[in-house]
Amino acid sequence: MPPMCGFAGEFIFQDSPAELDVVRAMADRLAHRGPDEQGEWLSPEKHCALAFRRLAVIDPPGSHQPMTDADGRLAVAFNGEIYNFRALRDELAADGAELRTAGDTEVLLHLYRRHGPGMLDKLQGMFAFAIYDSQQRSLLLARDRLGQKPLWYAFGIDRVIFASEAKALLAHPDVHGDLRRISVTSYLTIGYIPAPETIWSDILKLPPAHWLAVTERPTRPRRYWHCQDVSIPSDPAQQIEMVRERLRSSVRARMVSDVPLGALLSGGLDSAIIVALMSEAAGEAGGVKTFTAGFADDAYDERPIARKLALHCKTDHTELLVEPDPAGALDRIVEMYDEPFADSSALPMHLICQAARRHVTVALAGDGGDEVFGGYDRYRALMLAGRMRPLRYALTRLAATLARPFAKRGERSRLTRFLRFADALPLPAAMQYFRYRSLFDADDLQFLLADEFAESLDLHEPTRWFCELYESGDAPDEVVRAQRSDLATYLPDDLLVKADIASMANGLELRAPMLDPDVVQLGLSLPLEAKLSATRGKVLLRAAVADLLPREIVDQPKRGFGVPLARWLRGELREQMKVTLLDGSLEETGVFRGEAIEGLVNDHLTGKRDYAHRLWALMVLARWLTRNRP
């Protein structure tokens, strides 16, 4: 298999030559993604240049990149893993292909020669790659089905420029860092900027499950995969067996490695399932390495329950006491994530990857379990709202009115969540879901943004985009609509960005068995009662692993993964928040109203409201704007 890595390149589709020195400088900004090796390539006719940084995982002595085929016609730069590469190698060899290496990078070249973009239908894995055909003078860019590996690009007058991270694109002299204003409102609305848009006016992200072919002019990406319904037996026992076998197969496929491999073990159900299945696959050999990050704050410390699971599965377990530096976290996050990124769990994710990398090079994780099998409370809220009869609706709204004066201000309190649920009930399902997912709505933005900045924008556009995405396509129920919405944007644009950046910043490869497309399609196709009950999510998934895990892990409620942000902003981060948001430099950017920001800060500090996640999002954006001011 290939390395986890980073690559950069340019293809000039007119008469100018590509510049290897420029592409090499772009790749230098990706050294953290590939500390083991570097490579570069210039096409024979000098119209395409590729540069590569490698983290060697499988076939370390071979599979050097960029890789060319035997006659030098094709070249590939590839970031990812193809899990079915051995079957594809056998198929290619039977067709007469002569394979020179032991990995899967070369498989891409042979598949492209035979199938062109149709090769993507054959690949099972996580990937982003660029293949250049010097004979046809054409470039193919492609990204995996769920968006586990990133790919950014920009069109110039005579070229396309591409890279694994935006920071590499910004090293190219033809790529400019001009602010895309509407992306600021997208970020403030949902906490990230959804593909294909970016924070910059001339940079785009290739969306998941898309390919882009460039020959003589700029072109549009094309989608090659949609999540399909699969046939589900009516017998619950057969459903359980299907889920278990698909997960078992997916875990085993992702345990192939020529370097030390382990698992990130949180206190949650999904990572516990992955570890249990890894231990089952290892059998008598045992030795599965597991890593758990814990905080001194008991409310966020997952070590005790993870320790019980590790003992149950007999893993080689390492507990990591994470002592974050809240004051240094802001700059570190802004530096790592090229765009503004509001997910505060990026910090613990970075720290656990950093700690795990001291022991292993590859780690399996439970990403995707909530989206695929129905784990979020917001899914359950949609189901309950859809089933609510008029009398219960009236009683729920009345109870919310009576309880509101007594609500705790913390976002995690049960009463706060109940009030959020009751307030959303009168809305259409798409707007209900938007309420559960958004940071600021259009009315908030009108108050928050400076008049001149806001007047140039349609502040309702992010809301419309969200609701149109939610309502697109047919679905048997609102929960499936919500799952598809999350798989289309929240998963690839937030959770998987967080996983990729945090792991690659530390030279660690993460693999997510629950994001195997077959597992995803199975999970979404399950009947509603197999996903949710009135009191919990992942109903069938819990049943499928009941005999593999301790009951207390199977039965535990959904746990969040994060940091004590609200407390930090009233304590360790109080002064930094005030300096970042209230010293006048943010207002000087022309984006925000100073009095609006001051009101949010004061309400949080006095305990009147819990605005922790809104304020963190504003702090990240403020620091980003300051660092990237023209």
Buried (B, 14 or more C-beta within 10 A) or exposed (E): BBBBBBBBBBBBBEEEEBBBEBBBBBBBBBEBBBBBBBBBBBBEEBBBBBBBBBBBBBBBEBBBBBBBBEEEBBBBBBBBBBBBBBEBBEBBEEEEBEBEBBBBBBBBBBBBBBEBBEBBEBBBBBBBBBBBBBEEBBBBBBBBBBBBBBBBBBBBEEBBBBBBBBBBBBBBEBBEBEBBBBBBBBBBBBBBBBBBBBBBBBBBBBBBBBBBBBEEEEEEBEEBBEBEEBEBEEEBEEBBEBBBEBBBBBBBBBBBBBBEBBBBBBBBBBBBBBBBBBBBBBEEEEEBBBBBBBBEEEEBBBBEBBBBBBEBBEBEBBBBEBEBEBEEBBEBBBEBBBBBBBBBBBBBBBBBBBBBBEBBBBBBBBBBBBBBBBBBBBBBBBBBBEEBEEEEBEEBEEEBEEEEEEBEBBBEEEBBBBBBBBBBBEEEBBBBBBBBBBBBBBEBBBEBBBEEBBEEBEBBBBBEBBBEBBBEEEBEBBBBBBBBBBBBBBBBBBBBBBBBBBBBBBBBBBBBBBBBBEBBBBBBBBEBEBBBBEEBBBBBBBBBBEEBBBEEBBEBEBEEBBBBBBBBBBEBBBEBBBEBBBEEBBBEBEBBBBEBBBBBBEBBBEEEBBBBBBBBBBBBBBBBBBEBEE
